[in-house]
Amino acid sequence: MNQISAPQAVFRNPPTEYGIMPFWFWNDDLDEAELLRQIGEFHAKGFGGFLLHPRVGLSRRIGYLTDEYFRLAQVVVAEAARLGMKVVLYDEGSYPSGSAQGKVVAADPTHASRCIIMQQKEISGPAQGYWHPNPGRGLSDELLCVVAARESAPNCLDPESLMLLPVQAPELVHYELPAGQWRLLAIWHVYSGGAIRGVHAEEDDGHALAPAAGDLLNPAAVASFIQLTHDQYYAHLHAYFGNTIVAMFTDEPMMLGRGAKRRPEPWPFTHGFVDEIQHLWGEDVRCWLPALWLDCGPRTDEFRQLVTRALYDRLERVFYGAQSQWCDNHGIALTGHPSESNDFGALRQFQWPGQDMVWRWVTPGAASALEGAHSCAPKCASSAAALQGSRRNASEVLGAYGWQLTLDEAKWLLDWHLVRGNNLFYLHACFYSVRGRRAFESEPDIGIHNVWWPYFGLLGDYLRRVCWLLSDCVQVCQVAILTDGNAAAWQAAKVLYENQIDFIYVDEPALAQARVEDGELVIGSQRFRAIICDPPHVAGQAYLYEFVQSGGQVLTEWSADTLVSTLRQTVARDIGFPNAPDLRFTHVQKEGRECYFLVNAGEEPIVGELSLATVGALECWDPLDGTTQPWPATVRNGRLYTHLWLARRQGLILAVDPSGEPMGECALPPQPGDARLRLDGPWRAVNAEDAPASVPCPGDWAQATGWETFSGTLTFRTQFSLS
């Protein structure tokens, strides 16, 4: 095979490692033969492997992390190895991660999730006396401190009046207060009462047996979690680590667990955390803890942000960091996602950073595709990967989108992720069983129990081709958005998407690793000429002084109306197509080619003349069927011009070989819609046995009497002639 044809041949049939890796719910009384049969179904659809996910509904006969559980795990991993498939392990019995199905707390009850809560008493001064604060009957509740503060307004405290009060045994507080309205504020360090969803039906949310959440901020609790989970997987499956087993998935760890019971408004906490934040704050941090709940003057927001940032930093270091190191030591990647859609700071610890998209947070035509925290999710994952040079970045997607999810909607949502740079898909989910109410536990099943399973290979091949394109490449992007790494902003991103300007999120720690070369800010393989600050006063701008001095552009004051024109003073258009707010793209360098992946995010075809900043021989690659063909293009004013016809729900790749010459103007190949023929019928409908079906034909059979609940396949037939 010659060098020119090699990329096209690989594109047509990429290696299976780029294929779908679905969540595989182990959610019933598992049968070995059925497990092997389902793996065969996955393999036949071109899946790259599977993510082994113990889930609510797993039988007690099997159990979680039991001998029988690991026996079946060995069986399925061995079968994956035989078929050349990959396996991602999952670090919990259901979710969120960090509990080992309650085993962490069972081994040491002090390793349960912790928090602080506040109890208060109002006093009119002058007054003196004693107060015995008591948040309840919990024997393990610890009184962290008691603060007195004068009210400056209803529910507002004078920061100059904040003072610690001495505490005598047993938790007795003496106070002497001058005139004014005062609050006594007791800060209690307590167990949160948070839980996780377990693997058995009686361990789900709201059940008395729901497993206790672990203290993710406590290194000893996290070490116990890893010993109980990760070490056990390695003990039973070590021969497959680094070859068949490629990653460990951690799932939206929550510092409080789910459904924390302590009130009011618990804040995550752990032993030693006061000392950790003390050096970040100029005054006694204990005096300021009431500011987490009440207004304590101009520095209230500053203090809350400091504590929030310190919590995320500790979670990143203690929980994610320990897992990342374990995975690195055992030859696999840490993958998965944090609990917030717009958190990409924690993803520094992931060898394969990821995010999730579930519960119909984003759908075609909804504002949430461009607005709100969930709109940031895929870019958070791909930005983290681009900055640290990760081969893969992932999305958990389609979960809880309901049985009404169609392939049309799924295609749109997958393109929405792909064009934002995701190249590994943990589709949620393939259900081992849909028996009973399992069919409605974060449905749909995208696998063997879905009516569109016979056609799913087409979508799987499409994903595999684009994921190959977006892996082992360099993203070409001159714009970065500087934002809060734990709460990425969407306002500037929306403007850039609608004007075909690609970008990468960066945060303060990323800028700390940057250098300036030839007027560009360089982080890893990424080179930026413009930085947009969103929000305007985001931390990290101090690192940009040298960049500005060298001619770089930093935008702190901008509006949606002027952002694009201001950027154009520094950054030229990579692609040009006027007035196309639904056109999305990403540009990567792959095997000597400049590849532009284009997606139509709207409902109408996008048709017109497109220009590219890269000049050379142009090819059009269709990821739906794997075909590649030379494409007409001409050069004008140093840009490459071609005709674009991008249908609804279509994604395609324009690949430019800079060493070649454009073929010039010529007739375009036929496009969908060039010729249309109306088929008036008569039509008839038949079922799978070829028997007539009395339904609207063609039409929606659910509107026909007796067919309202039918699920299956009907075929609509007519005859016509072409001349």
C-alpha positions in Angstrom: 0.0 0.0 0.0 1.5 3.4 -1.0 1.8 6.2 1.5 -0.9 8.4 -0.1 -3.6 5.7 0.2 -2.7 4.6 3.7 -4.7 7.1 5.7 -7.8 6.6 3.6 -7.6 2.8 4.0 -7.3 3.1 7.8 -10.2 5.6 7.8 -12.4 3.2 6.0 -11.9 0.5 8.6 -10.0 1.8 11.7 -8.8 -0.5 14.4 -11.5 -1.6 16.9 -9.8 0.3 19.8 -11.5 3.4 18.5 -14.9 1.7 18.6 -17.7 2.2 21.2 -17.0 1.1 24.8 -20.5 0.8 26.3 -21.3 0.6 29.9 -22.4 -3.0 30.4 -24.8 -3.2 33.2 -24.4 -6.3 35.3 -27.9 -6.0 36.8 -29.4 -9.4 37.4 -28.5 -13.0 38.3 -25.7 -13.5 35.7 -25.4 -16.5 33.5 -21.9 -17.3 32.1 -23.2 -18.4 28.7 -25.4 -15.3 28.4 -22.5 -13.1 29.2 -20.5 -14.6 26.4 -23.4 -14.4 24.0 -23.7 -10.7 24.7 -20.0 -10.1 24.2 -20.4 -11.7 20.8 -23.2 -9.3 20.0 -20.9 -6.4 20.9 -18.1 -7.7 18.8 -20.4 -8.2 15.8 -21.3 -4.5 16.0 -17.7 -3.4 15.9 -17.5 -2.3 19.5 -14.0 -1.7 20.8 -14.8 -3.4 24.1 -16.9 -2.8 27.1 -17.0 -1.1 30.5 -17.9 -3.7 33.1 -20.4 -2.0 35.4 -21.9 -3.6 38.5 -25.4 -2.1 38.7 -28.5 -2.0 40.8 -30.3 -5.3 40.3 -27.2 -7.6 40.6 -28.2 -10.7 42.5 -27.0 -11.6 45.9 -25.8 -14.9 44.6 -23.3 -13.1 42.5 -22.6 -10.2 44.9 -20.0 -7.5 44.4 -16.3 -8.2 44.7 -17.1 -11.8 45.7 -15.4 -14.9 44.5 -18.2 -15.6 42.0 -18.1 -12.0 40.8 -14.4 -12.2 40.1 -14.8 -15.7 38.5 -17.3 -14.2 36.0 -15.0 -11.1 35.5 -12.2 -13.5 34.6 -14.4 -15.2 32.1 -15.5 -12.1 30.2 -12.1 -10.5 30.3 -10.6 -13.6 28.8 -13.2 -13.6 26.1 -12.5 -10.0 25.3 -8.8 -10.8 25.0 -9.6 -13.7 22.6 -11.7 -11.3 20.4 -9.2 -8.5 20.5 -11.5 -6.2 22.5 -10.6 -4.0 25.4 -12.1 -3.8 28.9 -12.5 -0.8 31.2 -13.1 -1.6 34.9 -15.4 0.3 37.1 -14.4 1.3 40.6 -17.7 1.0 42.4 -20.8 -1.0 43.0 -23.2 1.4 41.2 -22.2 5.0 42.0 -20.9 7.5 43.0 -17.4 6.2 43.5 -15.4 6.0 46.8 -17.4 3.6 49.0 -16.7 0.0 47.7 -20.4 -0.7 48.2 -20.1 0.5 51.8 -17.1 -1.7 52.6 -14.9 1.3 53.3 -17.1 2.4 56.2 -17.8 -1.1 57.3 -14.1 -1.6 57.7 -13.7 1.7 59.7 -16.8 3.7 60.6 -14.6 6.9 61.0 -14.1 6.8 57.2 -17.7 7.9 56.5 -18.3 11.1 54.5 -18.0 14.2 56.7 -19.3 17.8 56.7 -19.8 20.9 58.8 -23.2 22.4 59.7 -24.0 25.5 61.6 -26.4 25.9 64.6 -27.2 29.5 65.7 -28.8 31.4 68.6 -30.0 35.0 68.5 -29.3 37.2 71.6 -30.1 40.8 72.3 -27.2 42.5 74.2 -26.0 43.5 76.6 -26.2 39.9 77.8 -24.2 37.3 79.5 -24.8 33.6 80.2 -24.2 30.1 78.9 -25.3 28.3 75.8 -25.2 24.5 75.3 -25.5 24.1 71.5 -26.8 20.6 70.5 -27.4 19.6 66.9 -29.0 16.3 67.9 -28.2 13.0 69.5 -25.2 12.0 67.4 -22.5 10.7 69.8 -19.8 11.3 67.2 -20.7 15.0 66.5 -17.7 17.3 67.2 -18.1 20.9 68.1 -15.4 22.6 65.9 -15.8 26.1 67.2 -18.3 28.8 68.4 -18.3 32.3 67.0 -20.1 35.4 68.2 -21.0 38.1 65.7 -23.0 41.3 65.8 -25.9 41.7 63.2 -25.4 44.6 60.9 -28.7 43.9 59.1 -31.1 40.9 59.0 -29.0 37.8 58.3 -25.9 40.0 57.8 -23.0 40.0 60.2 -20.4 42.6 61.0 -17.0 41.1 60.0 -15.2 43.3 62.5 -17.2 41.7 65.3 -16.4 38.1 64.6 -14.8 36.4 67.6 -14.2 33.0 68.9 -15.9 32.0 72.2 -14.2 29.6 74.6 -15.9 26.2 74.9 -15.9 24.4 78.2 -16.7 20.7 78.8 -19.2 19.4 78.0 -19.7 21.7 75.0 -20.7 24.6 77.2 -20.2 28.1 75.9 -19.9 31.2 78.1 -20.7 34.6 76.5 -20.5 38.2 77.5 -21.9 40.5 74.8 -22.3 44.3 74.7 -25.3 46.1 73.3 -26.8 45.1 70.0 -28.3 42.2 68.2 -25.9 39.2 68.3 -25.7 35.7 66.9 -24.0 32.8 68.5 -22.9 30.4 65.8 -21.8 26.8 66.6 -19.9 25.0 63.8 -20.3 21.2 64.1 -18.1 18.7 62.4 -20.4 15.7 61.7 -20.9 12.7 59.5 -22.9 13.7 56.4 -25.2 10.7 56.3 -24.7 10.5 52.6 -24.9 7.2 50.7 -24.3 5.8 47.3 -26.5 3.6 45.1 -25.6 0.0 45.8 -25.8 -3.0 43.5 -28.8 -4.8 45.1 -32.4 -3.6 44.8 -32.6 -2.9 48.5 -29.5 -0.7 48.4 -30.9 2.0 46.1 -31.5 5.6 47.0 -33.9 6.1 49.9 -33.5 2.5 51.2 -32.3 1.7 54.7 -29.5 -0.5 53.3 -28.1 2.1 50.9 -24.3 1.9 51.4 -22.6 4.7 53.3 -20.5 7.1 51.3 -16.8 7.3 52.1 -14.7 10.3 53.1 -13.1 11.2 49.8 -11.0 14.0 51.5 -9.4 11.6 53.9 -6.2 9.8 52.5 -6.7 6.8 54.8 -10.3 6.3 53.7 -9.2 6.6 50.0 -6.4 4.1 50.6 -8.9 1.7 52.1 -11.2 2.2 49.0 -8.3 1.4 46.7 -7.2 -1.6 48.7 -10.8 -3.0 48.7 -11.4 -2.4 45.0 -8.4 -1.7 42.8 -6.1 -4.1 44.5 -8.7 -6.9 44.4 -9.2 -6.4 40.6 -5.5 -6.6 40.1 -5.1 -9.7 42.3 -7.7 -11.6 40.2 -7.0 -10.1 36.7 -3.3 -8.9 36.8 -2.4 -10.9 33.6 -4.7 -8.7 31.6 -3.6 -5.3 32.9 -2.1 -3.0 30.3 -3.2 -5.2 27.4 -6.8 -6.2 27.5 -7.7 -4.1 30.6 -6.8 -0.5 29.6 -8.5 1.8 32.2 -10.3 2.2 35.5 -13.5 4.3 35.4 -14.3 6.6 38.4 -17.8 8.0 38.5 -18.8 11.4 39.7 -17.4 11.2 43.3 -19.4 13.3 45.7 -17.8 14.7 48.8 -21.1 14.5 50.7 -22.4 11.3 49.1 -25.9 11.2 47.8 -28.8 12.5 49.9 -26.7 13.9 52.8 -29.0 13.9 55.8 -27.4 16.6 58.1 -28.9 20.0 57.9 -28.9 22.8 57.3 -26.8 23.2 54.1 -23.8 20.9 54.9 -20.4 21.8 53.5 -17.9 19.0 52.8 -15.2 18.8 55.4 -12.7 16.4 57.0 -10.2 16.3 59.8 -7.2 18.6 59.2 -9.1 20.8 56.7 -9.1 23.9 59.0 -5.3 23.8 59.0 -5.2 23.4 55.2 -7.2 26.5 54.6 -5.7 28.6 57.4 -2.5 29.5 55.5 -4.7 30.8 52.7 -6.6 33.3 54.9 -5.0 36.2 56.8 -7.3 35.8 59.9 -8.3 32.9 62.1 -10.3 30.9 59.6 -12.5 29.5 62.3 -14.0 33.0 62.9 -15.0 33.1 59.3 -16.7 29.7 58.9 -20.1 31.3 59.5 -19.6 33.2 56.2 -20.3 29.9 54.5 -23.9 30.4 55.4 -24.4 34.1 56.3 -23.3 37.4 54.8 -20.2 38.6 56.6 -19.5 41.7 54.6 -17.4 42.4 51.4 -15.1 39.4 51.8 -17.9 36.8 52.1 -17.7 35.7 48.4 -13.9 35.7 48.6 -14.0 33.3 51.6 -16.6 31.0 50.0 -14.6 30.8 46.8 -11.4 30.1 48.8 -13.1 27.2 50.7 -14.7 25.9 47.5 -11.4 26.0 45.7 -9.6 24.3 48.6 -12.2 21.5 48.7 -11.8 20.8 45.0 -8.0 21.0 45.3 -8.0 18.5 48.1 -10.4 16.2 46.3 -8.2 16.3 43.3 -5.1 15.6 45.3 -6.4 13.0 47.8 -9.0 11.1 45.7 -8.2 11.5 42.0 -4.5 11.8 42.6 -4.3 8.5 44.5 -6.3 6.7 41.9 -4.2 8.2 39.1 -1.0 7.1 40.7 -2.4 3.6 41.2 -3.5 3.3 37.6 -0.1 4.6 36.3 1.7 2.1 38.5 -0.4 -0.7 37.1 -0.2 0.1 33.4 -3.7 1.4 32.8 -5.4 4.8 32.5 -7.6 6.6 35.0 -10.8 7.6 33.2 -14.3 8.7 34.1 -15.6 12.1 35.2 -16.1 14.4 38.1 -19.6 15.2 39.5 -19.9 18.6 37.8 -20.3 19.1 34.0 -18.1 22.2 33.9 -15.3 20.9 36.1 -12.1 20.3 34.2 -9.5 21.2 36.8 -9.8 17.7 38.4 -9.2 16.1 34.9 -5.5 16.9 35.2 -5.3 13.7 37.2 -6.9 11.6 34.5 -4.9 9.8 31.8 -8.1 9.7 29.8 -10.2 12.7 31.0 -13.9 12.5 30.6 -17.3 14.0 31.2 -20.9 12.7 31.1 -24.2 13.8 29.3 -27.3 12.2 30.8 -30.9 12.9 31.8 -31.6 14.8 28.5 -29.5 17.7 29.7 -28.8 18.6 26.0 -31.1 17.8 23.1 -31.5 19.0 19.5 -32.8 22.6 19.3 -32.5 23.2 23.1 -30.8 26.3 24.5 -28.7 24.0 26.7 -26.6 22.9 23.7 -24.9 26.3 24.0 -25.9 27.7 27.4 -25.4 26.5 30.9 -22.9 24.3 32.8 -23.9 21.1 30.8 -23.0 22.8 27.5 -19.3 22.9 28.7 -19.0 19.2 29.4 -17.4 17.8 26.2 -15.0 20.8 25.8 -13.9 20.4 29.4 -12.8 16.8 28.6 -11.1 17.6 25.3 -9.4 20.7 26.7 -7.9 18.7 29.5 -6.7 16.1 27.1 -5.2 18.7 24.7 -3.3 20.5 27.4 -1.7 17.4 28.9 -1.3 15.5 25.7 -3.7 12.6 26.4 -4.4 10.3 23.5 -8.0 9.8 24.5 -10.8 11.8 26.1 -14.1 10.4 26.9 -17.8 11.0 27.1 -20.4 9.0 29.0 -23.5 9.7 26.9 -27.1 8.7 26.2 -27.9 7.6 29.8 -31.4 8.2 31.0 -32.4 9.8 27.7 -35.4 7.4 27.8 -36.8 4.7 25.6 -38.0 7.6 23.3 -34.4 8.2 22.2 -34.1 7.7 18.5 -31.1 7.0 16.3 -31.7 10.4 14.8 -31.4 12.1 18.2 -28.5 9.9 19.2 -26.6 10.8 16.0 -27.1 14.5 16.7 -25.9 14.1 20.3 -22.8 12.1 19.3 -21.9 14.7 16.7 -22.3 17.4 19.3 -19.6 15.6 21.4 -17.3 14.7 18.5 -17.0 18.2 17.0 -16.0 19.4 20.5 -13.1 16.9 20.4 -14.3 13.8 22.3 -12.7 10.6 20.8 -13.8 7.8 23.2 -17.4 7.0 23.9 -18.7 5.1 26.9 -22.3 4.8 25.7 -24.8 4.4 28.5 -25.7 1.6 28.5 -26.0 -2.0 27.4 -28.3 -3.8 29.9 -27.6 -7.4 30.7 -31.2 -7.7 31.7 -34.4 -5.6 31.3 -36.4 -7.9 33.6 -39.0 -6.1 35.7 -38.2 -2.6 36.5 -34.6 -3.0 35.3 -36.0 -1.7 31.9 -36.6 1.7 33.5 -33.4 2.1 35.5 -31.5 4.9 33.6 -33.0 3.7 30.3 -32.7 3.1 27.4 -30.8 -0.1 26.8 -28.8 0.8 23.6 -28.0 -2.8 23.1 -29.7 -6.1 22.4 -33.0 -5.2 23.9 -33.5 -2.1 21.7 -35.5 -2.3 18.5 -32.8 -0.4 16.7 -30.0 -2.8 17.7 -29.8 -4.4 14.2 -28.9 -1.0 12.8 -26.6 0.2 15.5 -23.5 -1.0 13.7 -23.8 1.8 11.2 -23.6 4.4 14.0 -20.8 2.4 15.6 -18.7 2.5 12.4 -19.3 6.2 12.1 -18.1 6.8 15.6 -15.1 4.6 15.1 -13.9 6.5 12.0 -14.3 9.9 13.6 -12.7 8.8 16.9 -9.7 7.5 14.9 -9.4 10.9 13.2 -9.5 12.7 16.5 -6.9 10.5 18.2 -3.1 10.8 17.9 -3.5 14.2 16.3 -2.8 17.8 17.1 -5.7 20.2 17.4 -5.2 23.4 15.5 -6.6 26.2 17.6 -5.4 29.7 18.3 -7.9 30.8 20.9 -8.2 29.9 24.5 -10.8 30.8 27.1 -9.3 31.4 30.5 -11.9 30.3 33.1 -12.4 28.8 36.5 -11.1 25.2 36.2 -13.9 23.9 38.6 -16.7 26.0 37.0 -16.0 26.6 33.3 -18.0 29.5 31.8 -20.1 29.2 28.7 -20.9 32.8 27.6 -17.8 33.4 25.4 -17.9 29.8 24.1 -21.4 30.2 22.7 -20.3 33.2 20.6 -17.3 31.3 19.3 -19.3 28.2 18.4 -21.8 30.2 16.4 -19.0 31.9 14.5 -16.9 28.9 13.7 -14.0 29.8 16.0 -12.6 26.8 17.9 -11.1 27.1 21.3 -9.7 25.3 24.3 -10.4 26.0 28.0 -7.4 26.8 30.2 -7.3 27.7 33.9 -4.7 29.2 36.2 -2.7 26.0 36.9 -2.5 25.4 33.1 -1.1 29.0 32.6 1.5 28.3 35.3 3.0 25.7 32.9 2.9 28.0 29.9 5.7 29.6 28.0 5.8 32.4 25.4 7.3 31.8 22.0 7.1 34.1 19.0 4.1 36.0 20.3 2.2 32.8 21.1 1.3 31.3 24.4 2.4 27.6 24.4 1.0 24.9 26.6 2.1 21.4 25.6 1.4 21.1 21.9 -1.1 23.9 21.8 -0.2 27.4 20.6 -2.5 30.4 21.3 -2.6 33.9 19.9 -5.6 35.2 21.8 -6.9 34.6 25.3 -10.5 35.4 26.4 -11.1 35.9 30.1 -14.5 34.5 31.1 -15.5 35.7 33.7 -13.6 38.9 33.2 -11.8 38.9 36.5 -10.9 35.1 36.5 -7.8 34.1 38.4 -4.6 33.5 36.4 -4.3 36.7 34.5 -1.0 37.6 36.2 0.6 34.8 34.1 -0.3 36.6 30.9 1.9 39.7 31.3 4.8 38.4 29.1 2.3 37.1 26.5 0.8 40.6 26.2 4.2 42.2 26.0 5.1 39.9 23.1 2.0 41.0 21.1 -0.5 38.4 22.3 -4.2 39.4 22.7 -5.9 39.2 26.1 -9.6 40.1 26.2 -10.9 41.0 29.6 -13.6 43.4 28.6 -15.7 42.0 25.8 -19.3 41.6 24.7 -21.1 39.1 22.6 -21.6 41.7 19.8 -17.9 42.7 19.6 -16.0 39.6 20.6 -15.6 38.1 17.1 -14.5 41.4 15.4 -12.0 42.0 18.2 -10.5 38.6 17.8 -10.2 39.1 14.1 -7.5 41.8 14.8 -5.2 39.0 15.9 -6.7 35.6 14.7 -7.5 34.9 11.1 -10.4 32.7 10.2 -9.6 29.0 10.0 -12.8 28.3 8.0 -15.0 30.9 6.4 -18.7 30.4 5.9 -20.9 33.5 6.4 -24.1 33.5 8.5 -24.1 29.8 9.6 -24.7 29.7 13.3 -25.4 25.9 13.2 -22.1 25.0 11.5 -19.6 23.5 13.9 -16.0 22.4 13.2 -12.8 21.2 14.6 -9.4 21.2 12.9 -6.7 18.6 13.5 -3.4 17.7 12.0 -3.4 14.0 11.2 -0.7 12.0 9.3 0.4 14.9 7.2 -3.0 16.3 6.4 -5.0 19.2 7.7 -8.4 17.6 8.6 -11.6 19.7 9.2 -14.5 17.8 10.8 -17.7 19.6 10.0 -21.1 19.1 11.6 -24.5 20.5 10.9 -26.1 21.1 14.3 -29.3 22.5 12.9 -32.4 21.2 11.1 -31.8 22.7 7.6 -29.0 21.9 5.1 -26.0 24.2 5.1 -25.2 25.0 1.5 -22.7 27.4 0.0 -19.1 28.3 -0.6 -16.6 27.4 2.2 -13.1 28.7 2.5 -10.2 27.1 4.4 -7.0 28.7 5.7 -5.0 25.6 4.5 -4.2 25.3 0.8 -3.5 22.0 -1.0 -5.2 18.9 -2.5 -8.6 18.5 -1.1 -10.5 15.3 -0.4 -13.9 14.7 1.1 -14.1 11.8 3.6 -17.5 10.5 4.6 -17.4 8.9 8.1 -20.9 7.3 7.6 -19.8 4.9 4.9 -16.0 5.3 4.9 -15.6 6.6 1.3 -13.0 9.1 0.4 -12.8 11.1 -2.9 -10.9 14.0 -4.4 -13.0 17.2 -4.0 -13.1 20.3 -6.3 -11.4 23.3 -4.9 -9.7 26.5 -6.1 -7.2 29.0 -4.5 -8.1 32.7 -4.1 -6.2 35.2 -2.0 -4.2 32.5 -0.3 -7.3 30.5 0.8 -8.8 27.3 -0.5 -12.4 27.6 -1.7 -14.9 24.7 -2.2 -18.6 24.1 -2.2 -20.2 22.8 1.0 -23.4 20.7 1.1 -24.0 19.6 4.7 -27.3 17.9 5.2 -29.3 17.8 8.4 -27.6 15.5 11.0 -24.6 15.2 8.7 -20.9 15.2 9.6 -18.1 15.0 7.1 -14.3 15.5 6.9 -12.5 17.8 4.5 -8.9 16.6 4.4 -6.2 18.9 2.8 -2.8 17.6 1.8 -0.6 20.7 1.8 1.9 19.0 -0.4 -0.6 18.5 -3.2 -2.4 20.8 -5.7 -6.1 21.6 -5.7 -8.0 20.0 -8.6 -9.6 23.2 -9.6 -13.3 23.9 -10.5 -15.3 21.0 -11.9 -18.7 19.4 -11.5 -19.4 18.4 -7.9 -20.4 14.7 -7.3 -24.2 14.2 -6.9 -25.5 15.3 -3.5 -28.6 14.2 -1.6 -31.5 16.2 -2.8 -30.1 17.0 -6.2 -33.0 14.9 -7.7 -36.3 14.2 -6.0 -39.1 11.8 -6.9 -42.4 11.8 -5.1 -43.7 8.3 -4.3 -47.5 8.5 -4.2 -48.0 4.8 -3.6 -50.2 2.9 -3.3 -48.4 1.7 -0.1 -48.9 -1.3 2.0 -47.5 -2.3 5.4 -46.4 -5.8 6.4 -45.0 -7.3 9.6 -42.0 -9.4 10.2 -43.9 -12.5 8.9 -44.9 -10.5 5.7 -48.5 -10.4 6.8 -50.5 -7.2 6.1 -50.7 -4.7 8.9 -53.6 -2.2 9.1 -51.8 1.0 10.0 -51.4 4.4 8.5 -49.2 3.8 5.5 -46.8 5.5 5.6 -47.3 7.1 9.0 -47.1 6.6 12.7 -48.6 3.3 13.6 -49.0 4.4 17.3 -52.0 6.4 16.0 -53.8 3.3 14.8 -56.3 1.5 17.0 -54.7 -1.6 18.5 -51.2 -0.6 17.6 -50.7 2.0 20.3 -48.2 -0.1 22.3 -46.7 -2.1 19.5 -42.9 -2.3 19.5 -41.1 -3.9 16.6 -40.6 -3.6 12.9 -43.1 -2.9 10.1 -42.1 -2.6 6.4 -43.8 -0.1 4.1 -43.7 -1.1 0.5 -44.7 0.4 -2.9 -43.5 0.0 -6.5 -42.1 2.7 -8.8 -40.1 3.0 -12.0 -37.0 5.1 -12.8 -36.1 6.1 -16.3 
